[in-house]
Amino acid sequence: MRKKKIDEISLGAKDLAATAIELLEFFNSSGKTGSPSFDVAKAIHGTDISYADCVSRIASMAEIADKFGSSKHFLMVPGNRIAQLKQRIDETQSHLNTLGGHFRQVISAGGGFLQFNYDNFHLQTTNGQNHDFRTSFKSFSDSTETLLDAFYSVLTVLRPTRSTYSFQAAANALSTIVESSSEQLHKLHEENAALRQAVAAASDQVSAAKTQAKSAKEAAAETILSRDEGAKDRNTIAEYLADATEKKAAIESAHTEASSLKKEVEEYRVKFESFDQQLEKRNKDFEQGKVNQEQLFAHFEGQKQTAKSLLEQIEGLLPGATSAGLATAYSSRRVKAEDSAKLYSKAFFLGLVVLVVLAAATVTQTISLWPFYWDVIKIESAKEYLDKIVFKLPLVIPVLWAILTVSKRRSEMQRLAEEYAHKEALAQSYQGFKKQVVELGKGDDVLLQSLLEVMLKAISNNAAQTLEGKHGEKMPVLEVIEEAVKKAVGN
């Protein structure tokens, strides 16, 4: 379903581009005697872009949208973005149809195009009426803006940004070619109109020369007829001579005018040759523009291949990056567990020192470090010694409890650090094991599946499960007491 909608977007973009180009050709050829009625390179009223820019945008978008169907990421595009892009294409097509239909209807009903005011975008037809096209052009321009917005929201998924061939560069190049072609067509139509006028004037002069030559021929015929009639009527030689002289003068005058017309025709022939040279130059410019366009498309294909190669490299590095990321995470957790174990070890030994000091204080009367001497309490009876011990119990019991707790936490942290170290080693060696299994298996996936199961099982096991059992270290006194109890029970 999603793939079908993307194909509909590609077809809709093609139809939109074809309609825009067809209207562009109409703008360049709908005036009188083939002269352009509307300059597509002029900026649309209230915007900073021209109709040629809008056409280049749509054409570039249609070309890129044609590749959407072959993208591997079409499943990653949200459905609302696809629907929004299709809606924007339909809206732009609607505004373009409205603009083209309105423009053609006004020219047809008004008797033809007279002039266009680009300051307020008013069209004046031959019958003298003015028509406001600001809203039609502005609506079409705004729809291309929203279309580009929706198009980029889909393009960022179907074609990653690093593969981002330069859409702006292609659009600018195409816009430049369209505007240049429009200007050249405009100049060509103007020169063609001037040439037609010159040819019409030359044709009129040639017709006049033919008329004069015909008159001279008729005059000569009349001379001959007069001569024959004179012979018949026995006219004198002087009369014939006078009449012939007059006719000769008329013939010479007609010949002089014909020679002048011949020179003018020769001048027009030179102008025609110059015009042919200009046409050849224009054709060369068009060919150069076509070569530049092909170079732009070739550059775009190169950029696309480069982006594809980079994407394949990234996909090839992803498995190693996953293993490296797991190893780094386990290493970080192992270091934290080792640091905690060291901290608990320091607290454990500190508690032992405190316990020893408290024990020594129980039997010490006085002590001096320099000069050193130690005066032990003299106990008169066992009851007195027991009283002193009971008196020290509120201090000894908390310290002893703290030592036992710290010892247990130290053992747990050491166990946790060993578990993370084991997982870190597995993550670091997975890629190496995988390569060896692939080389040994040679098409057999059983070993690879077994390795993957072991790896997943090791990763899925929570390291904190090692703390569920009893791993604390026991004090020597507690071990002695437990042994004594066991022996007593055994007896």
PEFENKA-V981742 format. One record per pair of residues at least 12 apart in sequence whose C-alpha atoms are under 7 Angstrom apart, sorted by the first residue. I is the first residue (numbers start at 0). J is the second residue. D is the distance in Angstrom with one decimal. If there is no record, write none. Layout:
i=(I:I)
j=(J:J)
d=(D:D)
This chain:
i=(2:5:5:6:8:9:9:9:11:12:12:13:15:16:16:16:19:20:22:27:30:32:33:34:34:34:35:36:37:39:40:43:43:44:44:44:51:51:51:52:53:53:55:55:55:56:59:59:67:70:72:72:73:75:76:76:80:80:81:83:84:84:84:87:87:88:90:91:91:91:94:94:95:98:98:106:109:109:109:110:110:110:111:111:112:112:113:120:120:161:162:162:162:164:164:164:176:201:204:205:208:211:212:215:215:215:218:219:222:222:226:319:322:322:323:325:326:326:326:329:329:329:330:330:330:332:333:333:333:336:336:336:336:337:337:337:339:340:340:340:343:343:343:344:346:347:347:347:350:350:354:354:357:361:361:362:362:363:363:364:406:406:407:407:407:410:410:410:411:411:411:415:415:418:419:422:422:433)
j=(68:67:68:68:85:61:64:65:88:61:88:61:92:57:58:61:54:54:99:181:112:192:188:185:188:189:185:112:115:51:178:136:137:119:120:133:174:177:178:174:140:143:170:173:174:170:169:170:157:157:156:157:157:156:153:156:152:153:153:149:146:149:150:145:146:146:142:139:142:143:138:139:139:135:136:124:124:125:126:124:125:126:124:125:124:125:125:132:133:306:302:303:306:299:302:303:288:264:260:260:257:253:253:249:250:253:246:246:243:246:239:430:426:427:427:426:423:426:427:419:422:423:419:420:423:419:416:419:420:412:413:415:416:412:413:416:412:409:412:413:405:408:409:409:405:402:405:406:398:402:395:398:395:387:388:375:376:375:376:376:471:472:470:471:472:470:471:472:466:470:471:462:465:462:462:457:458:447)
d=(7.0:6.8:6.4:6.1:5.8:6.7:5.2:5.1:6.7:4.8:6.7:5.5:5.8:5.7:5.3:6.6:5.9:6.7:6.4:6.9:5.8:6.8:6.2:6.6:5.0:6.4:6.0:6.4:6.9:5.4:5.3:6.7:6.9:6.7:6.4:6.3:5.9:6.2:6.3:5.2:6.8:6.8:5.4:5.5:5.1:5.6:6.9:5.9:6.5:5.9:6.7:5.3:6.0:6.7:6.6:6.1:6.9:6.4:6.9:6.5:6.8:5.1:6.0:6.8:5.1:6.4:6.8:6.3:5.2:6.4:6.5:5.2:6.0:5.5:6.8:6.4:5.2:5.9:5.5:6.6:5.4:6.2:5.7:5.4:4.7:5.9:5.2:5.7:5.5:6.4:6.9:6.0:4.4:5.9:6.0:6.5:6.8:6.5:6.8:6.8:5.7:6.0:6.2:6.7:5.4:6.7:6.5:6.7:6.6:7.0:6.5:6.8:5.4:6.5:6.6:6.2:4.7:5.2:5.8:5.5:6.6:5.2:7.0:6.9:6.1:6.7:4.7:5.2:6.1:5.3:6.9:6.4:5.1:6.7:6.5:5.8:6.4:4.8:5.1:5.8:5.6:6.8:5.1:6.2:6.8:5.5:5.8:6.1:6.4:5.6:6.7:6.7:7.0:6.7:6.8:5.7:5.3:4.5:5.3:4.8:6.2:6.0:6.8:3.9:6.0:6.0:5.4:6.7:6.1:6.3:7.0:6.5:6.9:6.2:7.0:6.9:7.0:6.8)
